[in-house]
Amino acid sequence: MNNLQIINQNGQLLVDSREVADMTGKSHAHLMRDIQVYKRILDENPELDSQHFFIPSTYKTNGNNKTYDCYLLTRKGCDMVANKMTGEKGVLFTATYVIQFEKMEQQLKQPFKLPSTYKEALLMLIEKEEEREQLHAENLMLGQRVAEYEPKITYLDQILSSTDSVTITQIAADYGMSAQKFNKILHESGIQYKINGQWILYTKYKSEGYTKSKTTDVLRSDGTTKVVMNTQWTQKGRLFIYNILKAKKIYPVMDIQVDKQLKLVSGSKR
């Protein structure tokens, strides 16, 4: 899942259909097919204009000179796509594009103020960068939650069907470590990375059912809110971590203690 980018094209706010496909977990080809059906129905009605919903566009990819079709969706177009979706994916996509459109609309309403001093210009740059990082982190967190909503079902899922989940602090305690040190090990093992103060799973692990995440709004001292994600690990994720660390010869305290007891028993029999 990528950050949902809003395009400002001559004052009109638009979203690339490729962005929508990524956000909803749908293939771009299937989304294009659906949009073409919506567009045909709209164009058959003389009172409606599909251009108010979907604007034909093209793009090129690196490595060749071919041109591919896509659509630019207006807010109405996003509404139409979202209304056809059900479940948590539809809710998360709707929430994301509504927030992004509102933020862009607010920015367009606010007159641009030129900085009068070097310090003021620097503060404006810092503020914009913080906003960009916050938006990027929010969309990554939403992307992880969408991927978690439909994990791959395997025989292992049935075995580990427990609804109980644990925090990284609890798992770290099993290994006799702090959460900070344990998160660092998971990062060095290529499992997760940190963005804007939040740990996010790498894409190849997001849809495996290893985690369950909840987002909460935390009030800042200046009165604004910050979205914070609390990630808990499922039993499947806990076993995944165990196997990864076992290959690195990092074992839980319980296993180490059992191993010592076995060695003592074995030594006493000789």
N, C-alpha and C positions, 0 to 999 in steps of 0.2 A: 504494500500500500504506500502510495506516495502522498505528499502534501497536496491537498486540493487547492490548486491555484486558480484564482479569479483573474480573467483577462479584462483589461479596460480598453475597449476598442471604440475610439471616438466617443467616449462617455457612456457607452453601453457595456454593461458587465456580463461577461460570458464565461462558460466553462467548456474546455475541450472534452469531447466524448471519450477520448482515451483516459483522461483523468477520472471521469465518471465510472468507466469500466474498472479501473484499478480500485477505486473506492468501494464499489459494490461487489467486487470479486467475480465480475462477469467478464466473459471474453469480449473483446472489442467487436469482433465479427457479429456476435449475437446481439449486442447492444445496437449496432448499426442496422441490423435487420429489423429490430423492434422500432427504432426511430423512423425507418423508411415506411413502416406500416402506419405509425401515427401521422407522419407527414402526408401520406396519400389520403388518409381519411380527412384530415384538416383541409387539404386542397380541394376535396370534392364538395366542401361546404363553402358557398360563396361569401358567407358572413365571417369566415375565419381565414386567417393567413398563417401558414406554417412558419413563415419567416419570423413571426413573433415568438416562436418556440424553438425552432431548429434552423440554423444557418449553415448551408453546405460550405465545407472548407476542405483543404488538402494539406498534406505534410509529406516530408521526405525523411528517410532514415539514413544514417551514416553507412557508407560502404557501397551505395548504389545511387543512381540518379532517377530512380522510379518515384512517381508521385502516387500517393495513396489518399483515399477519401476519408474524411471524418466530418463531424458536425460540431458546431459551436452552440452550446445550449444557453438560452436565456434563463432567467429565474423561473419563468413559466414552464420552460422545457424541463428544468430540473424537477419542478413540481409534478409534471406529468409522469416522468420516469419514476419518481419516488412513490407516487400513488399506485403504481402497478406492482410495487414490491411489498412483501409481507415479512413479518418477523423483525428480529433485532437489526438485521442489515438495513432494512428500509428506514427504521427509526434512526440509526446512527448516521446513515447517509443524509437524511433529511436534516438532522440536527447540525451536521457539519456544514452543508451548503448554506443553510439559513444563517448561521453564525458568520460565515465568511462573506456572504453577500451584505449582511448588515454592517460589518466592519468596513467593507469597501465603500458602501454608500455613505457612512459617516465621514470617512476620509474625504470623499468628494464634496461633501457639504461644507467641510471646514476649510476656510481660506488658507492658502499656504503662506506661512510667515517666514520671511527671510531672517536669518540670524544676524544680529547687529554686532556681536563680538565673537572672537575665536572660541571662548569658553561656551557660549550659547550654541554655537555650531557643533562643538564636540558633544555636548549634552544631547542635542537632537539626534546625532548619529548613534549614540549609545542607546537612546530610547527606541529608535527604529530597529536596531539590531536585536534588542531584548524582545520587542514585539514579534519580530520575524522568528526568533528562536522559540518563543512561546507557542506561536501558531504551528510551527513545524512539530514541536513536541506533542501538542494536542492531537494533531492528525495522525502521528505515529501511534499514539496511545489508542485512538479510535480504530486504527487499522489493526492493531494487535487484538482488540476486543472482537472485531468482526471475524478475524481468522480463528479466534478461540471459540466462537459461537458454533462453528461447524467443523470440529476436528475430524480427522480421518478415523473411521471405525475399524478396529482390528480385534483379533481374539484377545490380545493383551488388554484392550479397553474393557472387555467383559470381566476379565480376572480382576482388574483394578478399578472396579466400578464404584468404589467407595466415594461417597459425596464429601468426605472430609478433605480439607485442604490445609496446608500449613504455610507459615511465613518463612522467608529466607532466614530470619533470625533463629527460628526453631530448628531448621535443617542445619544451620551453622553450628548450633549448640551440640548437635549429634556428633559433630566432628571436632568439638572442643575449640571452635574458632569464633571470632566475632563476625557479625553480618558484613562488616566492611571488608574484612580479609576474604571472606567466602565469596562475596560478589566479585572481588578482584580476580579470584581463581577462575570463576565462571567466565569472566571477561577474557582472561588469558587463554581459556580453553575454547574460545570462539563461539560461546553460547549466547552472550548478551553484550550490549554496549550501552553507554550512558549518553543521554541527550537531555540537556537542560535540567540536569539533576535527577532524571528518572532512568531506571534500567529498563531497556527494551530488548526483547528477544530478536535475534537475527531472523530474517525472513523465512529461512528454511525450517525453523523450529516453531513459527507462530501458529501453524494450523495442526500441530501434532497433539494438542490437548494437554500440554505440559503445565499450563498455568490457567488461573482464573483471576481476572483483574476487575477492580472497582475504581471508579474515578470519583473524587470528591473536590468540592470547591473550597479553597482555603483563603480566608480573608487576609489581605496584606495590610500593613500599617497605614498605607495611603488610601485605604478604602476600596481598592480594586481587588479582584479575585484572581486566584491562580489555580489552574486545574492540576491536581496531584493524583497520580495513579498508585494504588496499593496492589501489588502483585502477590498472589499466593500460589503455591505449587500444588498440583494434584498429586495423587499417589503414583500416577504414571510418570509425572515429571520428577518426582522424588527418586523413583527407580532409575530414570534416565540419568540423573545427576550421579547416583551411586555407581552406575556402570562406567560413566565417563571418568570419574575420579579413581575408580578401582584400577582402570588401565594406567593411571598415572601413579599407582601405588599410594593413593591417599584413601585411608579407611576411616569409618566411623569409630568413635571411642569404644563402643560396645564390641565391635569385631576385634579390635586390638586387645581388649580385656579377655575375651573368649579365647583368642589365640594364645595369650600368655598362660591361661589356665590349662589349656590343652598341652602346652609344652611342659608345664610343671607336672601334670599327671603322667605324661609320657616319660619324663625323666625319672619319676619315682618308681616306675615299673622296671627300669633297667637295673 
